[in-house]
Amino acid sequence: MTLRDAQTGSDHGSLARKANELRKAVLEMCYAAGGHISTCYSYVEILVALYWGGVLRHDPTNPQWERRDRLLLSKGHGETLLFAALADLGYFPKEWTETSYRKGLCRLGGHVDHKVPGVETTAGALGHGLGIACGMAWAAKEAGADHNHFVIMGDAECSEGSVWEAALFAARHGLDNLIAIVDRNYIGSLDFTENYIALEPFADKWKAFGWDVVEVADGHDFGQLLEALPRERPRRADRPLLVIAHTTKGKGVTLFENDPIWHVRGVTDDLIDEARAQLNRAEP
């Protein structure tokens, strides 16, 4: 699918089917080669809304198209889902997800890499994506370009000081072409965020830093997500936008849901059949 300009978006049923397809693809990739499966599952609907819901302007046949919207995955350890999505869109052959994900020629590694078609920037250490997006958004404004810059962040990485430095910069320069989306699943690595960093009152902190803030009560609901995500260029605002999407880590397979251990635990032979069965039963 080629989107030279963001369209109205697909119906919610087709978006739900795509989300289920991607969860299945991620399951098989993680089963074969590892990966942070619960991290991926929490932001499936966010990514589907962006790519298939008519929000992003992009072109898989021309990944470097100058007028494309930029999407940065700051939580780079959620690479399995982004790779599955980009393969499905046609940015590179789907066979790479089977033969070259964390093995073989390793075209697709354990974190997102800018050398992969459709990936804007390499991400590994958390807390860098927003700062990079700020620089890109500022340069675009200076050049009079009309594309938007989206960055998907994990909530736990918002414990990084670099995130708040970037937030101050974005507000100071009125980067209304910058949209940060926080996957607020309340888990960071092996614990719940409020146990070790206490992000709340999260929205109020971003507002105090000079951002427009929209909260999505259910970050797995396409209606709510598509209402929150902007399509206009420019946004006709004088400040950046933060979308806080409240999600469930591991959403889609009950075994993975809301359990910190699945940040690192691998999908093993004794679990794969039940996971596959749940996703098959959930087919819209």
TATA-V528061 format. One record per run of one state. SS is the DSSP state (H for helix, E for strand, C for the rest). FROM is the first residue (numbers start at 1). LEN is the number of residues. If there is no record, write none. Layout:
SS & FROM & LEN
SS & FROM & LEN
This chain:
C & 1 & 1
E & 2 & 2
C & 4 & 8
H & 12 & 22
C & 34 & 3
H & 37 & 6
C & 43 & 1
H & 44 & 9
C & 53 & 5
E & 58 & 2
C & 60 & 10
E & 70 & 4
C & 74 & 2
H & 76 & 14
C & 90 & 6
H & 96 & 4
C & 100 & 1
E & 101 & 1
C & 102 & 6
E & 108 & 1
C & 109 & 20
H & 129 & 15
C & 144 & 5
E & 149 & 6
C & 155 & 1
H & 156 & 4
C & 160 & 1
H & 161 & 12
C & 173 & 5
E & 178 & 7
C & 185 & 2
E & 187 & 2
C & 189 & 2
E & 191 & 2
H & 193 & 4
C & 197 & 5
H & 202 & 7
C & 209 & 3
E & 212 & 5
C & 217 & 5
H & 222 & 7
C & 229 & 12
E & 241 & 6
C & 247 & 13
H & 260 & 4
C & 264 & 5
H & 269 & 13
C & 282 & 3
